[in-house]
Amino acid sequence: MKIRTLVVVLALTALLPTAARADEGMWLLSLIGKNYADMQKAGLKLSPEDIYSINQSCLKDAIVGLGNEGSPFWHFCTGEIISDKGLMSTNHHCGYGKLQEHSTVQHDYLRDGFWAYTMDQELPNPGLTASILVRMEDVTAKVKEALSDDMSEDDREAAIRKVCKSIEKEAVEGTEYAAQVKPMFNGNQFFLFVHIIYKDVRLVGAPPSSMGKFGGDTDNWSWPRHTCDFSMFRIYTAPDGSPAAYSKDNVPLTPKHHLPVSAGELKDGDFAMVMGFPGTTDHFLTSYGLEETMNITNKLRYEIRTVKINILREEMAASQATRIKYASKYASCSNYWKYSNEQNKALKALNTMGVKKDVEKEYSEWARRQAAPKYSRALGLIQDGYAARSAVEETRQYLLEGMLTGPEAPMFAARVGRSFKHDLEQNPKADLSRYDAYISDFFKDYDEQVDRRLTAALFGYVYAHMNADKCPEFLKAAQKKYKGNWEKYVADLYGKSAFANQEALGKLMQKPSAKQIDKDPLFQAGMGALEAYWALNDDLSKEKEDNLQRGIRDFTDGILQINDGRKLMSPDANSTIRLTYGNVMSYDPRDGVSYHYYTTLKGVIEKEDPNNSEFNVPERLKKLYNEKNFGSYADKRGELPTCFITNNDITGGNSGSPVINGKGVLIGLAFDGNSEAMSGDIDFEENLQRCICLDSRYMLWVIDVYAGAKNLIEEMDIVR
């Protein structure tokens, strides 16, 4: 058991991300052989080649990174292929945006769920991509040939871009693949990832949101859970099997590998392996960076989003149409709203700041013994860099959370207005109809009255709380003119703008005028916020920013050297495919409290609250529960398992990742972490860290018994 101690000699070995244990680490697949003995001890029955191989089908061929066509290498979620016809499962919250896009008041898939009982009922999702890893390669030596320690940061980045572009081009030449070189360990190593990216991904099924989001914000980031967090998609290809955009002629993907799905028993201590595309971790963060994260990023994100969250809750509760329009936006906002607050609580409770300072003290003692002076300079550069940008980062958060991503119309006006002006400068009679689809998509999920409330509340909050010297000039002018009456200001702002609603914008597009756009109050507000944000770069010291990046890189390099000869180190997550392994495991979060490793459908019934939308239970589910109609998915106690926990190391992007047993069978879907260890993205706490997972038996029961989608059950390989 790891004890968080101030004894420095223990701090380095026990607390650095490099001190690998079976339950910690997001491992690169190509290096998995070095972990193999530990994985076997934990319960793995497969060979390394069964997990990652470029010569035979293996588990990696069933793991899917979900992205968007504009940025297919940044995976917002993970999925897994579970049939030989390209059927894929992921989390409900990963498919939530697509459910929302397809929903109307008449066909409310968010409320009622959606099921395709035949393939021709499956719904296309333009822009959604599904990436599968073909191979990966360590290209550190090739990249470092072009680098030297005396390079400026700009020259270094230019050299890296040039050599990486060459490596990527060579890797995919003559193929249908896509490639990207990604830095690891803060730029000390580099790996090439080659993917095949599919562009026709169709919605197949999802339970109602009352099940898929059961517990809502209240249960988010906490255990015990009873959330039926899954949705289903299918990957389609051209008839020859190649990636292709949506076409009625496309056919279901024939994958190289798909995962069997378990309907069998699950015990405390069973092996559990998660494969997926984790987004971002920062295990090498110093105490100086931690101070910025806690006192600026997390603090302000939580405080400013609280204003937005409260307004959206009121508006969505009052109208079904508004609920549908803002469901996905609310979910996106609320997830990291709660995360920020819970992470700060965990960081304080676990004394992560003290841990980081102890590590830095030990690092400094090591650095003084090194011939290269860069190691001794590293922490000083880091400290100076964070101190120099503190005020800028605070301003950045206010502008970003309160103005750029808070309300929608000001930024919409700035984006569209700038595009219109550009076209009109090229041709005064330019046809602006090419923006019709974008504009229609925006207004489909927009309510002017809701946005007015958000603008008044958030602009007023920003003015009242941010440093007055950094406040955008247009906001100062509004305060002076309207004497703090932000509702009156917003009434004029929207009432006199051509960008406030689709009808007004249509009139502008019939007779477009760059002069009219320049005078438009919403356009001016959006551009004022943007220009204030862009101007922040002028307030940053480029020298200190460059030194900060150099210091972080050298500090990380030093940590790598200190740990040389110990167990394999895992680099921070960066949306590349990783594997983490551990076990199904209960835990004791605090004195007198013990948590079991699984939950059952009984807990859903116990939590039901008809007066709380987060805990509504569908009548059909209650009927099936009361009848004890659990099909063939009940456990040996006659209960229907819903969720379970493991000690796997996961983060955002792992949502929807398969939880795989020692034989390569899907036992669940990872969907959350626990609040007691929300520090895990910065410092893994193995006594408390838990990965919250949907039990595959609950998923199968919902598909089979609740939804009656026998067509989907029949195409899966179910292991009992």
N, C-alpha and C positions, 0 to 999 in steps of 0.2 A: 504494500500500500504506500503510495507516494504521499509524503507529508510536506506541506508547503512551509519551508523553513527559511530562516535568514542565514543559515550556515552556507557561506558562499561556495565552499567546496562541493556541496551537494547541489547547489542551484544550477550549476552549469550542466552537470550530467543528468539531472532529473527534470529540468525545466525547459531546456532548449528544445526546439522542434526536432533536433537531430537525434535526440535520445529515443530511438524507435522502439515501440512495443507493438505487440500484435494488434492492438486496438487503436493505434495511432498511425497516421500516415496516408497520404493520397499518392499511391505508387504508380510510376510509369510502367505500362504493360510490358514493354520490351526488356525491362530489368527485373521482372517478377521472379525469375529463377533464383535471384539472390535472397528472396524472402521465402523460398519454397519450404525450407525445413520448418520455419515457424508456422507457416500456413498448414502444413501437415499436422503439426502438434495441436493446432486449433481445431482440426477436423476435416481439412480438405482431402478429398479422394481423387481429384483430377491431377493431371500432369500440367506443367507449365505450358506445353504446346496445346493443351485443351483450352487454355485461356487465351493465349496470344500466339498466333502463327501466321506467317505469310505464305505458307505452302499447303495448308489444309484448312478446312472449315473449323471454326472455333468460337468460343463465347463472344469475342469481340465483334463477330459478324452479325450478332443479334442486338447489339447495343447502338442506339440511335441518338444523335444529338439534334434536338429541335432548334431551328433557327429561322431567320427571315432572309428573303432573297437578297436584300441589300447588305446583310452581314451574316452569311451562312456559317462562318467560323466562330461566331459568338453564340453559344448555345444557351438559351434561356431555361431549358428543361431537358430532361433525358427521357427516352422511351425504350422499350424492348420489344422485339419481334417475337410473337407467341404462336405463330402458325406458319405453315409452308405457303400461305397465300398473302404474306405481307401484313397480316393483322398485327397491330402494335398497341400496347397499353402504355399509359403514362398517368400522371395525376389529373384529377378533376380540375385543380387550379391551373394546370398547364394548358388544358383545353378550354378553360373558362372564357377566354377572349373570343375563341371561335364559336362557342355556344352563344355568346352574346351577339356576335355579328349576325348569326343566322336567326336570332330570336326576333319576334314581333309580338305585339299585343295578342294577335290571333294565334300565333304559334310560339308560345313562351317556353322555349327549351330550357331556360334557366330554372323556371319554376317546375316544369313537368318532366324534365329529362328528355333524352332523344335516343331512339334506337332504330337502326337500319336492319330490317329483317331480310332484306335482299341487297345485293351489292349495288343495284341500280338506285337504291334509296340513299346511298352514302353521299355526303355533301362535300363539294370541293372547297379548298381554302387557298385561293391565289396568294402567292408570296410566302407561304409556309414551306420550309425546307426540312429535309431529313438527311443527316450526314452519317455515314458509316465509315469507320477507319479502315483503310486498306493496309497501310503500314506506317511505321515510324522509324526514325533513324537519328542517332546522336551525330550532329554536324558541328559540334563545338570546335573541333580542330580546324575545320574549313573556315569558320567564321573568324576565329581568333588569329588566323594567318594575316587577316587584313587589319588587325588592331594593334595598338601599342599604348603603354601607360602614359606617354607624354602627349597623346591626342587631346584636343579640346572635346567637350561633350558633343558639340555640333558635328565635328569631323568624325567622331566615333559613330554617331547615329547615321551619318551619311554612308560611311563605310559598311556598316551593318546592313542598311537597306540595300545597298548595291550587291553585296555578296549573297544576301538572302534571296533577292529577286532572281539571281542567277541559279541558285540551288533549286528554287521552286520551279523555275521554268524547265530545268533539266529533268526534274523528277516526274513531270506530267506530260512531257513532250510526246505526242503521238497517242495519247490516251484520252479518256473522257473524265479523268480525275481532276481534282483541285488540290493545291498544296499550299501550306503555310509553314514558315519557320517561326517558332515561338521561343522567346528567351525564358530561361529557368534560373532560379536562385539569383534574382535581381540582376540578370545580365551576365552571370558568370558561366552559364552553360546555354546551349542552343540545341533544339530538337526540331526535326522536320516531321510534319504530319501530313500524310496524303489521304484524302477522303474521296469517296464517291457521294455526290450530293443529289438527292432526288427532289423533284420539284412539284410532284402531284401527290399531295397528302390529303386524304379525305376523312371527314368525321364519320365515325361508325356508331358510337354510342356513349352515353353518359347518364348516370342517375340524376334525379332532381337535385338542385342545389341544397335543399333541406337535408339531403344525405351527404352529397359531395363536399359541402362546406359546413357540415354539422358542428356546432360549437362556435363558429365564427371567430370574431376577435377575442372573445372571452377565453376560448380554449387554445387559441393559436400559441405556438411555442410552449406547450405544456403537456404534461402527462398526468393522469390517464386520458386517453383519447378514444373517440368512437366515430371518427370521420371516415366516410366511405369515399376516400380521395382517389378516384380513378376515372379516366375517360379512355376512349378507344378510337384509334385512327387506322387507316390502311394506306400503305405506300403503293403507288402505281408507277408503271414504267411504260415506255414505248413497247410495241409488240416484240421488238428484238431484245428487250431487257435493259435498254439504256435509259438514263434519266431523260425525262421530257416534261415540258409544261403540260397542264391539264388538257386532255383531249378525250372525247368519248370513245376513241379507239384504243386508249391505253388499257393495259392489263395489270392485274395484281402482281406485285413483286414476288419472284421466286427467290427467297433468301438463301444464302449459303448456310445459314444456321438459324434455328429458332429455339426458344426455350420451352421445354416442357413445363407445365404448371402444376403445382402441388395442391392436392386436396387432402393431404395426410397430416399426421400429428406433428406438432412443434413443441419442443421441450426447452426449458431453461438450460443454457449451455450449448445448444446446437450451434454448429458453424454457420456463420453468416458473412457473405461477401457482397459488397455493393460495387457495381461498375457503372460509371456515368461520367458526366461532364461538369464537375464542380466549377463554379464561377471564379470566386476570388477569396483567397485567404491571405493573411499577413503575419505569419508566424515569426518572421524576423524583425517585426516592428520594434523600434526602440522605445524607451520611456518617453522620449521627446515626441515621437509620432503618436504614442498612446495618449498623451495629454491633448493633442489636437483632436484625435478621434473622439475622446470622451467629452471634452469641454467645449468643442466647437461643432464638429460634424454631427455626432449623436444627439447632443443636447438641443441644438437649434433645429435639426430635422424633426425631432419629436415635438418640440414646442410649436413650431410653425404648422406642421401637419395636423396638430390637434385642432387648430382653427378650421382647417379644411374638412377634416373628418366629421366634426360636429355638424357643420352645415349640410354635408352630403347625407348624413344619417337622417336628418330631419326631412330633407327633400325626397329622398328615396322611399321613406316610410309613407309619405303622403300621396304617392302616385306610382302606379304600376309602370306606366310609360317611362317615367324618370328613373325608376329602379332598373329597368332594362338598359336604358341609355348609359347609366353611370355605373353599372355593376362591375365591369372589368376595371374601370378607372379607380373605383373605390377600393377594389381588392388590391390593385397595384400600390395604391397610396398607403393603405392600412397595414400591409404586411411589414414593411420596413419602418413604419411609424412605431409599431409595437416592438419590433426587433431592436431599434435604437435604444429605447428605454430599458428593455430587459437586458441588453448587453451591458449597458452601463451599470446596472444593478449587480450583474454577475462579476464584472471586472472589479468592482469595489469589494464585493463579498469575498472574492478569492485573492485579494491583494495583488492583483496582476502588476500594478505599478511597482510594488516592492520587489516582485520577482524579476521584472525587467531591469531594475537598477542593480540587483545582485548579479545578474548575468553580465551587465555592462562593466561592473567592477572587476569581475573575473577576466572578462575579455581584455580590459585595459592592462591588467597585469601580464597577460600573455603578449599583448601588442608591444609592450616595452621591451620584450626580449627578442623582438624580430629585427632583422637588419633593414628591411624595407620600411621607411618612415610612414608610408601611406596608411599602415594599420594603426599607428598611434594617432594619426590626424583624423581618422574616420569619425569618431564620436564627436569631436569638436566641430567638424563640418556639419554633421547632422544637427547638432544642437543649434548652431548659428542659423542654419537653413530654416528650421521650423520656427525659431524666434522671429526671423525676418519676415516671414509670411503670415504670421498669426492674424494680424488685423485684416489682411487681404482675404484670408480664408473665412473669417467671420462674415465679412461683407458678401463674399461669394455665396455663402449659405442663405443669407437673407434674400439676395437677388434670385438665386436658383429656386429655392423652395417657395418663396412668397410671391414672386412675380413671373418668372419664366415657366415654371411648371405648376403654379398654383391655379389661377384662372386660365381659361383657354383663349378667349377672343383676342386679347392684346397680342399674344405671340402669333396667332393665326393671321391677324391683320398684318403684322410685320413680315411674315414669310410670304404670304400671297401678294401683299403690296409691293415688296421688293421684286418679286418675279414679274408682276405686271409691269412695273417701271422699266425693268431690264428689257422686256420685249418691246415696249413702246419706244424706248430709246433707239432700238434697232430698226423699228418700223412703226411709225405713228398709227398705222391702220392694222396693227398686228391682230391676228385672230387669237383670242384668249380662251377659246373653247377647249383647248387641250388641257385646261385645268378643271374642267367640269367634273370629272370623276373624283378628283381629290377633294374638291369643294363639297360635292354631294356626300362623300364618306364622312367629312368633318361634321356637317350639319345633321347627318343621320343620328349621331350620338351626342347631340349638343342641345342644351336648353338655355335660352337667353336669360330667363329670369334666375335660374340657378347660377349662371356665370356672373350675372350682376352682383348677386349676394357674395360670391367668392371674391370678386374683385374689390368690392367695398371693404370686406372684412380683412383680406390679406394685405391690400395696399395700405390700409390704415394701420395694421399691425406692424408692417415693415417700417413705416414712417416713425411709429412710436418707439420702436425698440432698437433699430440699427443706429450705428454711429452717424450722427447728423452730417458730419463732413463728407461721408461717403454716399449719402442719400442721392438718388437721381434727381437732377434739376427739375424735371417735369413734376415729380412728386412733391418737391418743396413748393413749387408754384401752385399746385393744386391745394395743398394745405393752407397756403396764404389766401388764396382766392375764396375757398369754400369754408375757411375757418374750422377745419376738422370735420365738416359734415361730409363724410365719404359717400353716403348714399346719394346725396344731391350731386356730388361730383360724378358718380357713376351714371346717374340718370342722364346727365348731359353727355358724358363720354359715349354711351351706347346710343342715346337718342339721336345724336348728330353724326353717327358713323355709318358708312356703307358696308362695314364688315361685321356688324352686330347680328345680322340675320341673313338668310339666304335670299330673301326677296330684295332687300336693299342692295346686296352685292350683285344680283342679277341686273339691276338697273345700271349700276356702275359699269358692268361688263359690256352693256349695249353701247355705251358712249364713254369708253375709258379715257381718263385724263390723268397724266402724271402729276399735274398741278393739284388736281382734286385729291389724289392719293396723299400727296405731301401734306395737305391741310387736314386730312382725316384724323380726328382725335384718337381713335383706337390705334391707328397706324403710328401716330406720334408716341403714344404711350408704350406700345410694343417696342418700337425702335429706341425709345429712351431707356427702357430697361435693358435691351440688348447692348446698347452702346456703353451703358454703365458697366455691364458685365465684361465686355471686351476691354474696357479701359483698365480693368484690374491687372492685366498683364503689364501695363506701364508702371504699376506700383510695385511690381516684383523686381527684385534684384536678380538679373540673369546670372550674375556671377555666383550669388549664394544658392540659387536654384540648381545651377550646374554642380556646384560643390556638394549640395545635398544629395544629388543622385550619385555622384562619385563616392561620397561617404557611405551611403547605403550599400553600394556595390562592394566596396572594400571591406566594410563591416561583415557583410554576408560571406565574402571570401574568407575572412578570418575565422568565422564560425565553422565553415567547411573544413578548414585546416585543423582547427582544434579537435574536431570530431573524426578526423581521418583515422581509419582503423576500427572505428566502432561500427554499429549496425548501419545499413544503408539509410541514407537520408532521403526524404521526399521533398521535392520542391513545392512552393506554394501553388495553390490552384490558379489556373488561368484559362479555364474553359476548354482544356484539352482532356482527353479521356484518361481516367484514372481508375484504380482499383483500391478499395479499402477492405480490410478483413477483420473479423472479430467473432463475437458470439452473441446469441440471444441472451439477454442478461437483465435481471431485476436490479433495483438499486434502492439505497436509503438516502434520500436527499437532505434530510436534517434529523435532528434528534427526535426520536419517537415516531418517525414516519418511515414506512417501508412501502415500496411500490412493486406490485406483482409485474411479471413480464408480459402479460397479455390482458386484453379486455374482451368482453362479449357483447352480444346484442342486448342483453339484459341492461347494460349500462345506458344504452340509447333510450330505452323506455324509462329508466330511472331519471334521466336528465331532462325528459320532455317538459317543456313549458310553453303552453299555447299562447301565452302573452309575450313571449320573447322570440322574435323571428330567428334568432340563432339556434334555438332548440325546439323548433317545430318538427314533428315526426309525421310522415305521410300515413294516411289511413291504411293503405295497403300493407305497409311494413308492420304496423301494429297488428293487423289482422293475421298476417303470416306468423308473427311472433306468438300471439295468443294461441294459435293453432299448433305451435311448435313445428311448423312446416319448414324445416331446415334442409329438406332434400337429403342428399348424401354428403353434406358439407359440415355437419355437426362433429364436434370432437367426441372423444370416448366418454365424456361426462354428459353428453347430450346437449351441449351448449354450442352456439354459433360464434366462433372467434371473430373479432372485428379488427383489432390492431395488436401489435407487439413492439417491443423495443430491443435494440441491440446496442453494443458499444462501438459501432462503426463511426469513423471520422468522416463527416459529410458537411456540405455547406450549400448555399444557393446554387442552382444549376443541377444539383443532384436530385432535385424534385422529379419524381417519376422513375428514378433509377431502380433497376431490378435488385432485389435482395435474393441472393442465390445460395442454395445450400451446398454442402460438400460434394454433391454429385452433379452439380450443374443444373439443378431444377429451381424454377422460380417459386419462392415461398412468400414473396410480398413485394410491395412498392414503397420505397423510402419517400417520406413526404414532409418531415419536420424534424426539428431539434427541440431540446428541452431548455426551459428558461434558466434553470440552475447552472447550466454550463454554456450560456450564450457567449462566454468569452472564448469559445473554442476556435473561432476564426483567427484569434490572435495568440491564444495560449491554450493548448489542449489539456483538459482536466479529466484524466481517465477514470477517476473515481465516480464522477458525476455525468460525464458526457454520454448522451443516449441519442440514438437515431430512432425516430418514431416511424413505424411502418404499417401500411395497410396489409392485413393478412390476405393471402391469395384466396383463402376459402370464402371470405366475405365477398370478394370481387366475383368469384365464380357463382356464389349463391345469388347475388343481385342479377347477374346476367341470365342465369338459368331459371331460378324460381321467381324472383321479383319481376323481371322484365320479360321472361319467356322467350329470350333470344336464343333458341336452341340452335339456330344456324351458326352462331358464334361458338357455342360449346362444342359442336360437332367438328369444327376445324382445328380445335386445340388438342394437344397431346396432354391429357390430364393424368397425373400420377397419384395413385391413392395409397 
